[in-house]
Amino acid sequence: MHCDDKRMFLVLEEEIITCWESLKKTGFQDESALKELNESIKNYNDYKNSFKQS
């Protein structure tokens, strides 16, 4: 795995953590934060799966 790929994983993981923390602050009631977390997880999984297909 190339260092740019590792960096991308780190950025995606940080985005998930940030979304999760934001969602916790709202008591898991903020619909837009839920959508943002879902999108972040989807992006991470899509990127991860792109390596399995290669």
C-alpha positions, 0 to 999 in steps of 0.5 A: 500500500502506497503512503498516499493510500495510508494517508487517505485511510487516515483522513477517512477514519478521522472524518468518521471519528469527527462525525461520531463525536458531533453526533454524540454531542447532539444526543444522536438526534441530529438527522444531518449528522447521522447522514454525514456519519453514514456517508463517511462510513460509506466513503471509507468502505468504498475506498477500502473495497477498491483495494480488494478489487485490484 
